[in-house]
């Protein structure tokens, strides 16, 4: 059970990081376009 929870946490963190990265890239593109 502990191993499964650790794997789920790692996957969730990776997914969040990828999502935040994509969002930050989109925001940067929008900011550069506005400028």
N, C-alpha and C positions, 0 to 999 in steps of 0.2 A: 504493500500500500504506500509506504514512504517513497519507494522508487517511482511509482506511478505519479504521485503528487509532484515530485521533483521534476519529472519529465514534463508534466503539464505546465508547471511554472516556467520552465525554460522555454517551451514552445510559445507560451503566452507572451513572455518578455520579447522574444524574437519577433512575433507578430506585431506587438505594440511598437517596437523600434522601427520596423519596416513601414508601418502605417504613419508614424510620426515623421519619418524621413520623407515619405511621399508628400505628406501635407506641407512640410516645411519647403520642399522644392516647389510645390504649386504656389505657396504664399510668396516665395522669392520671385517666381516668374511674374506673378501679378504685380508685385511691388515694382519690379524693373519695368514692366509695361506701363504702369501709371507714371513712372518718372519719365 
